[in-house]
Amino acid sequence: MAKIIIHQGKAENPQKLPDICPFNAIEYTENTLSINSACKMCKICVRKYPAVFEYLEEVQPQVDKSVWRGIAVYVDHVEGVIHPVTYELLGKAREMANKIHHPVYCLMMGDAISHKAEELRYYGADRIYVYDKTELKDFRIEPYTTVFEDFIKKVQPCIVLVGGTTVGRSLAPRTAARFRTGLTADCTILDVQENTDLDQIRPAFGGNIMAHIHTPNHRPQFATVRYKIFNAPQRSKIPSGEIVFEDIPASRLKSRIRVLEVRKKEKVKSIEDAEVIVVAGRGVKKEADLSMIRSLADRLGGMMASTRPLIEAGWTDPRLQIGLSGRTVKPKLIITCGVSGSVQFVAGMNNSETIIAINTDPKAPIFDVAHYAIIGDIYKIIPALLKNIPQKGIHDVL
Amino acid sequence: MNIIVCIKQVPGTSEVEIDEKTGVLKRSGVDSKMNPYDLYALETALRIREKEGGTVKVISMGPPQAEQVIREAYMMGADDGVLLTDQKFAGADVLATAYTLSQGIKKMGDFHLLICGKMTTDGDTAQVGPEVAEFLNIPHVSNVRKILSVYDEEVITVEMDMSETVEIQEVLFPCLITVEKDIYTPRLPSFKLKLRTMDKKVHRFGLKDLEDQNRYHYGLNGSPTQVLKVFPPPKKDVNEVWRGSGDELGKRLAEKLKELKFIQE
């Protein structure tokens, strides 16, 4: 059994050692150091004080990695309209597959979607597996998991990539658990080793630290990735790859869930789709002043977004929140107004193409990621800026 | 109507920094609290109990001091609580955590509804709920933003938030739901309940209390994923720093936006 053992006598200041553990897992009582069940085996203590803390690993039976071949991408779609995160994942899958000389697969399931799968042939998949069944009309967890399971058993991919959408974040963990294998959520960097081990890097602690995770002894390796983390490849001119139609008996697609209604949400454009975003931060002193931020966003043809404190104050809609607990955005331009730049916020926007930050505090962490760090007062700069932007007539806006 | 809610103790702050030279995490505080998203799950359970009757039990996994979050749940109105605590549970990833919870839940007796928060603030994965449902072989619905009706210990109708659409799903008990933030406003812990539950027992389960006692299914041994290392998030170089009066900066910014083609001349 893997564990950390403590060499009690080797510690010079044992009473100070509990402080080095970020998880409060080291205790010092009655002149004895011990490790409690909060331990995450991050091994920080082992690295920092190797004389005191020793990591002991026990050898477990090894999985035969050679029988798991190919990188599979789950095709996220709504009634056949493919979510763009799918193409981003296909790009990453192709890149990694070329490194290990494996094929790239797609898995698409739904009702009356067969003709929609054709589009995937322009994005570098070698084989597109389609399960087209009336039972798969609406997303219900049990039949979708059953189909995913069927696909994995047939194809045996070494890596499975799923978009971090509502469906993906429900389906991927359920399927991973069925195979008793690992899943790393919201990866921001992925790479593959020659032995097909997947390097998964993701933010933790609200983005304050990055964790490098691997799945050394289980297959397949599941990872979810949010929309706009990777770049979608160019659509190729000539289609390639083949479509494989799979069937599964309806008797296996039973569910204890009935979908009574699927309602389109009132069409609010989401900030994830905006090319220009102007963010209101805590530097905005009162709710009425948001109109200034909103006009700037309007004039630039973009959307207003906000940081968490403004949502919590009830000034802005939660769907406008950028950050790890809100939305991840990657616009062409983002202007942050009075945003200090907590790490959880920055993690949700630091892939933006151009970052302009306005803040009075020259030490604000937002300036670490800004391309243009403007030190000054939003109440002076934005009105001056608005004066210098031509106002669109109402007919231009409509 | 028997409801079980999964809760977790998380660090009081996520302001964790890494010393870039040593790779050691610097903590700014040692306090901890109940995962804020779990408050919504617990509130949902208490509201359903108010209408339908029955019991609300909570379960958590963590070090002995995580008992505190169970006490907090008592102060909000939970009837009973279990803490899964054992050194052999240490180092658990999502899979091992979900498996341990599912084993603990099996020991708590029959239930109709299992409720989890959307995610935790330390792990941020939002995966434990669906995996628990898989291990218990019950259906689950995630991202529930509204409870529409609960019928006779048989079926629950919920609104699932699908970002583009809203799905109304009717699910037979037993089932698991994960609830969105803001489904209900969580109540505050009550001082009265605090006094009344001060001596109330928090049940503790270790590995030896569970049905499956194979230690390779728990903790680090039962975890397919392993953390190779942790490091600080990358920083981008600052390109330009601008200072000046508000007028100057506003004008200069307008020029820059024109140059970058965000404003038409």
Boltz contact constraints between the chains, C-beta under 6 A:
constraints:
  - contact:
      token1: [A, 1]
      token2: [B, 221]
      max_distance: 6.0
  - contact:
      token1: [A, 2]
      token2: [B, 220]
      max_distance: 6.0
  - contact:
      token1: [A, 20]
      token2: [B, 24]
      max_distance: 6.0
  - contact:
      token1: [A, 22]
      token2: [B, 16]
      max_distance: 6.0
  - contact:
      token1: [A, 22]
      token2: [B, 25]
      max_distance: 6.0
  - contact:
      token1: [A, 22]
      token2: [B, 27]
      max_distance: 6.0
  - contact:
      token1: [A, 36]
      token2: [B, 63]
      max_distance: 6.0
  - contact:
      token1: [A, 37]
      token2: [B, 63]
      max_distance: 6.0
  - contact:
      token1: [A, 37]
      token2: [B, 85]
      max_distance: 6.0
  - contact:
      token1: [A, 37]
      token2: [B, 87]
      max_distance: 6.0
  - contact:
      token1: [A, 37]
      token2: [B, 89]
      max_distance: 6.0
  - contact:
      token1: [A, 37]
      token2: [B, 90]
      max_distance: 6.0
  - contact:
      token1: [A, 38]
      token2: [B, 63]
      max_distance: 6.0
  - contact:
      token1: [A, 39]
      token2: [B, 90]
      max_distance: 6.0
  - contact:
      token1: [A, 39]
      token2: [B, 91]
      max_distance: 6.0
  - contact:
      token1: [A, 40]
      token2: [B, 91]
      max_distance: 6.0
  - contact:
      token1: [A, 41]
      token2: [B, 91]
      max_distance: 6.0
  - contact:
      token1: [A, 41]
      token2: [B, 220]
      max_distance: 6.0
  - contact:
      token1: [A, 42]
      token2: [B, 227]
      max_distance: 6.0
  - contact:
      token1: [A, 48]
      token2: [B, 24]
      max_distance: 6.0
  - contact:
      token1: [A, 78]
      token2: [B, 164]
      max_distance: 6.0
  - contact:
      token1: [A, 141]
      token2: [B, 139]
      max_distance: 6.0
  - contact:
      token1: [A, 141]
      token2: [B, 140]
      max_distance: 6.0
  - contact:
      token1: [A, 142]
      token2: [B, 139]
      max_distance: 6.0
  - contact:
      token1: [A, 166]
      token2: [B, 143]
      max_distance: 6.0
  - contact:
      token1: [A, 166]
      token2: [B, 162]
      max_distance: 6.0
  - contact:
      token1: [A, 166]
      token2: [B, 163]
      max_distance: 6.0
  - contact:
      token1: [A, 169]
      token2: [B, 126]
      max_distance: 6.0
  - contact:
      token1: [A, 170]
      token2: [B, 130]
      max_distance: 6.0
  - contact:
      token1: [A, 170]
      token2: [B, 142]
      max_distance: 6.0
  - contact:
      token1: [A, 173]
      token2: [B, 127]
      max_distance: 6.0
  - contact:
      token1: [A, 173]
      token2: [B, 130]
      max_distance: 6.0
  - contact:
      token1: [A, 173]
      token2: [B, 131]
      max_distance: 6.0
  - contact:
      token1: [A, 174]
      token2: [B, 130]
      max_distance: 6.0
  - contact:
      token1: [A, 174]
      token2: [B, 134]
      max_distance: 6.0
  - contact:
      token1: [A, 177]
      token2: [B, 131]
      max_distance: 6.0
  - contact:
      token1: [A, 177]
      token2: [B, 134]
      max_distance: 6.0
  - contact:
      token1: [A, 178]
      token2: [B, 134]
      max_distance: 6.0
  - contact:
      token1: [A, 181]
      token2: [B, 224]
      max_distance: 6.0
  - contact:
      token1: [A, 182]
      token2: [B, 224]
      max_distance: 6.0
  - contact:
      token1: [A, 182]
      token2: [B, 225]
      max_distance: 6.0
  - contact:
      token1: [A, 184]
      token2: [B, 225]
      max_distance: 6.0
  - contact:
      token1: [A, 185]
      token2: [B, 125]
      max_distance: 6.0
  - contact:
      token1: [A, 185]
      token2: [B, 127]
      max_distance: 6.0
  - contact:
      token1: [A, 205]
      token2: [B, 14]
      max_distance: 6.0
  - contact:
      token1: [A, 205]
      token2: [B, 16]
      max_distance: 6.0
  - contact:
      token1: [A, 205]
      token2: [B, 122]
      max_distance: 6.0
  - contact:
      token1: [A, 206]
      token2: [B, 14]
      max_distance: 6.0
  - contact:
      token1: [A, 208]
      token2: [B, 14]
      max_distance: 6.0
  - contact:
      token1: [A, 208]
      token2: [B, 16]
      max_distance: 6.0
  - contact:
      token1: [A, 209]
      token2: [B, 16]
      max_distance: 6.0
  - contact:
      token1: [A, 209]
      token2: [B, 18]
      max_distance: 6.0
  - contact:
      token1: [A, 209]
      token2: [B, 230]
      max_distance: 6.0
  - contact:
      token1: [A, 210]
      token2: [B, 231]
      max_distance: 6.0
  - contact:
      token1: [A, 210]
      token2: [B, 233]
      max_distance: 6.0
  - contact:
      token1: [A, 211]
      token2: [B, 227]
      max_distance: 6.0
  - contact:
      token1: [A, 211]
      token2: [B, 230]
      max_distance: 6.0
  - contact:
      token1: [A, 212]
      token2: [B, 228]
      max_distance: 6.0
  - contact:
      token1: [A, 212]
      token2: [B, 229]
      max_distance: 6.0
  - contact:
      token1: [A, 213]
      token2: [B, 225]
      max_distance: 6.0
  - contact:
      token1: [A, 213]
      token2: [B, 227]
      max_distance: 6.0
  - contact:
      token1: [A, 214]
      token2: [B, 228]
      max_distance: 6.0
  - contact:
      token1: [A, 215]
      token2: [B, 224]
      max_distance: 6.0
  - contact:
      token1: [A, 215]
      token2: [B, 225]
      max_distance: 6.0
  - contact:
      token1: [A, 218]
      token2: [B, 224]
      max_distance: 6.0
  - contact:
      token1: [A, 256]
      token2: [B, 139]
      max_distance: 6.0
  - contact:
      token1: [A, 256]
      token2: [B, 172]
      max_distance: 6.0
  - contact:
      token1: [A, 257]
      token2: [B, 139]
      max_distance: 6.0
  - contact:
      token1: [A, 257]
      token2: [B, 169]
      max_distance: 6.0
  - contact:
      token1: [A, 257]
      token2: [B, 171]
      max_distance: 6.0
  - contact:
      token1: [A, 258]
      token2: [B, 170]
      max_distance: 6.0
  - contact:
      token1: [A, 259]
      token2: [B, 167]
      max_distance: 6.0
  - contact:
      token1: [A, 259]
      token2: [B, 169]
      max_distance: 6.0
  - contact:
      token1: [A, 260]
      token2: [B, 168]
      max_distance: 6.0
  - contact:
      token1: [A, 260]
      token2: [B, 170]
      max_distance: 6.0
  - contact:
      token1: [A, 261]
      token2: [B, 168]
      max_distance: 6.0
  - contact:
      token1: [A, 262]
      token2: [B, 165]
      max_distance: 6.0
  - contact:
      token1: [A, 262]
      token2: [B, 167]
      max_distance: 6.0
  - contact:
      token1: [A, 263]
      token2: [B, 166]
      max_distance: 6.0
  - contact:
      token1: [A, 264]
      token2: [B, 165]
      max_distance: 6.0
  - contact:
      token1: [A, 265]
      token2: [B, 165]
      max_distance: 6.0
  - contact:
      token1: [A, 265]
      token2: [B, 166]
      max_distance: 6.0
  - contact:
      token1: [A, 300]
      token2: [B, 262]
      max_distance: 6.0
  - contact:
      token1: [A, 333]
      token2: [B, 262]
      max_distance: 6.0
  - contact:
      token1: [A, 367]
      token2: [B, 238]
      max_distance: 6.0
  - contact:
      token1: [A, 368]
      token2: [B, 235]
      max_distance: 6.0
  - contact:
      token1: [A, 369]
      token2: [B, 236]
      max_distance: 6.0
  - contact:
      token1: [A, 371]
      token2: [B, 239]
      max_distance: 6.0
  - contact:
      token1: [A, 372]
      token2: [B, 240]
      max_distance: 6.0
  - contact:
      token1: [A, 373]
      token2: [B, 238]
      max_distance: 6.0
  - contact:
      token1: [A, 373]
      token2: [B, 241]
      max_distance: 6.0
  - contact:
      token1: [A, 374]
      token2: [B, 242]
      max_distance: 6.0
  - contact:
      token1: [A, 374]
      token2: [B, 249]
      max_distance: 6.0
  - contact:
      token1: [A, 375]
      token2: [B, 243]
      max_distance: 6.0
  - contact:
      token1: [A, 376]
      token2: [B, 246]
      max_distance: 6.0
  - contact:
      token1: [A, 376]
      token2: [B, 249]
      max_distance: 6.0
  - contact:
      token1: [A, 377]
      token2: [B, 246]
      max_distance: 6.0
  - contact:
      token1: [A, 380]
      token2: [B, 246]
      max_distance: 6.0
  - contact:
      token1: [A, 381]
      token2: [B, 246]
      max_distance: 6.0
  - contact:
      token1: [A, 381]
      token2: [B, 249]
      max_distance: 6.0
  - contact:
      token1: [A, 381]
      token2: [B, 250]
      max_distance: 6.0
  - contact:
      token1: [A, 384]
      token2: [B, 246]
      max_distance: 6.0
  - contact:
      token1: [A, 384]
      token2: [B, 247]
      max_distance: 6.0
  - contact:
      token1: [A, 384]
      token2: [B, 250]
      max_distance: 6.0
  - contact:
      token1: [A, 385]
      token2: [B, 250]
      max_distance: 6.0
  - contact:
      token1: [A, 385]
      token2: [B, 253]
      max_distance: 6.0
  - contact:
      token1: [A, 385]
      token2: [B, 254]
      max_distance: 6.0
  - contact:
      token1: [A, 388]
      token2: [B, 251]
      max_distance: 6.0
  - contact:
      token1: [A, 388]
      token2: [B, 254]
      max_distance: 6.0
  - contact:
      token1: [A, 389]
      token2: [B, 254]
      max_distance: 6.0
  - contact:
      token1: [A, 389]
      token2: [B, 263]
      max_distance: 6.0
